[in-house]
Amino acid sequence: MTAGGTAGRPRRIVVCIKQVPRAQELQVDPVTQTLKRVGVPSEINPPDANALEMALQLKDRLGTEVVVLSMGPTSFDESLERAVAMGADRSVLLTDRILGGSDTVPTAYALSETIQKIGGYDLLLCGEETTSTCHRSHTSPRSGSSTARSARGGPRKTARNGGRRRCRASAP
């Protein structure tokens, strides 16, 4: 099956991923009450890895382009390189000191603007929550729903957005 997207361009799946400390290695700084990241092994956030796997399966079936997007310090390149090694076509890292410590609204805005700058998407996949923030209840910039919930298996809510689909993937 040949992928044909909007306006003659190939179908594009954008997958938002976050690099997080391995769950078994999570440590909180007693002074700043933030996660310690330096010297702690990291991985692709497990629900984001599920979304990436879903995108790669669609790529195999439909011949779509898979672009992986992350926002964070240059050390996040490690997870982006891993995603490309798994089969993503390319990766984009949004990084700037001014974005450090961004809350959900600035993060959502920055990711949205970056997605538009790289050419938009036909399907946007994101994990439901992150291991680095699931202990707090707040609205996810990617899905508009609470991230403080127990993960349930399989794809989650699908929303229409200007003719494009956004889906969330949950941890099994």
C-alpha positions in Angstrom: 0.0 0.0 0.0 1.5 3.3 -1.0 1.3 6.2 1.5 -0.3 9.3 0.1 -0.7 12.2 2.4 -2.2 15.6 2.2 -1.2 17.8 -0.7 0.9 15.1 -2.4 3.4 14.8 0.5 4.0 11.4 2.2 2.1 10.6 5.3 4.0 11.8 8.4 3.8 10.4 11.9 5.3 12.6 14.6 6.1 10.9 17.8 6.8 13.0 20.9 9.2 11.3 23.3 10.8 12.3 26.5 14.0 10.9 28.0 13.5 10.0 31.6 15.6 8.5 34.4 15.0 4.7 34.6 12.2 4.1 37.0 14.3 1.8 39.1 16.9 4.6 39.4 14.6 7.6 40.3 16.1 9.9 43.0 14.7 13.2 44.2 17.1 16.0 45.2 16.2 16.8 48.9 17.0 20.5 48.5 15.3 21.3 45.1 12.6 18.5 45.3 13.3 17.8 41.6 14.4 14.6 40.0 18.2 14.0 39.9 19.2 13.4 36.3 23.0 13.8 36.3 24.7 10.4 36.7 21.4 8.5 36.5 20.8 6.1 33.6 18.1 7.3 31.3 15.7 5.7 28.8 12.9 6.6 26.5 9.8 7.2 28.7 8.1 3.7 28.5 4.6 5.0 27.3 6.5 7.1 24.6 8.3 4.0 23.6 4.9 2.3 23.1 3.8 5.2 20.9 7.1 4.9 18.9 6.6 1.2 18.4 3.0 1.9 17.2 4.4 4.4 14.7 7.0 2.0 13.5 4.4 -0.7 12.9 2.4 1.7 10.9 5.5 2.6 8.9 6.1 -1.0 8.1 2.5 -1.4 6.9 1.9 1.9 5.2 5.3 3.3 4.3 4.8 6.4 6.3 7.6 8.7 7.5 8.2 8.6 11.2 9.7 11.8 12.8 10.6 11.7 16.5 10.5 14.9 18.5 11.8 15.8 21.9 12.4 18.9 24.0 15.2 19.1 26.4 18.9 19.3 26.9 21.4 18.0 24.3 21.8 14.9 26.4 18.4 13.9 25.1 20.2 13.1 21.8 20.8 9.6 23.3 17.1 8.7 23.2 16.6 10.3 19.8 19.5 8.3 18.3 18.0 5.1 19.9 14.6 5.9 18.2 16.3 6.3 14.8 18.2 3.1 15.4 14.8 1.4 16.0 13.6 2.6 12.6 12.4 6.3 12.9 13.3 8.2 9.7 14.6 11.3 11.5 14.6 13.1 14.8 14.3 16.6 16.0 15.5 18.0 19.3 14.1 21.3 20.5 16.7 22.7 22.9 17.3 26.1 24.4 18.3 27.1 28.0 15.2 29.4 28.1 13.0 26.3 27.8 14.6 24.6 30.9 12.1 23.9 33.6 9.1 24.7 31.3 5.7 23.9 32.7 3.1 22.1 30.6 1.7 25.2 28.7 5.1 26.5 27.4 6.1 22.9 26.6 3.0 22.3 24.6 3.3 25.6 22.7 7.0 25.0 21.9 6.3 21.4 20.7 3.3 22.6 18.6 5.3 25.4 17.0 8.2 23.0 16.2 5.8 20.4 14.7 4.4 23.1 12.4 7.9 24.3 11.5 9.0 20.8 10.4 6.0 20.5 8.2 3.1 19.3 10.3 1.8 15.8 10.7 -0.9 13.4 9.6 -0.8 11.4 12.8 0.6 12.6 16.2 1.5 9.9 18.7 2.4 10.5 22.4 2.7 8.5 25.5 0.0 9.0 28.1 2.3 10.0 30.9 5.9 10.2 31.9 7.7 8.4 34.7 9.3 11.7 35.7 5.9 13.5 36.3 3.3 10.8 37.0 3.6 11.5 40.7 2.0 14.9 40.2 -1.4 15.6 38.8 -1.4 18.1 36.0 -2.6 18.4 32.5 -0.5 16.7 29.8 0.5 19.2 27.1 0.2 16.5 24.5 -3.1 15.0 25.3 -5.0 17.5 27.4 -5.8 15.0 30.1 -4.6 14.2 33.5 -1.2 12.4 33.6 -1.8 11.2 37.2 -3.7 8.0 36.4 -2.9 4.4 36.2 -1.7 3.2 32.8 -4.0 0.9 30.9 -3.0 -1.2 28.0 -3.4 -0.3 24.3 -4.1 2.9 22.4 -6.1 5.5 24.2 -8.4 8.4 23.2 -8.2 9.6 19.6 -9.1 13.2 18.8 -9.6 14.9 15.5 -7.5 17.9 14.9 -7.9 19.7 11.6 -8.3 16.4 9.7 -5.3 14.9 11.5 -5.4 12.3 14.2 -3.8 12.4 17.6 -3.5 9.3 19.6 -2.1 8.4 23.0 -0.4 5.1 23.7 -0.5 3.7 27.2 1.9 1.3 28.9 0.8 -2.3 28.7 
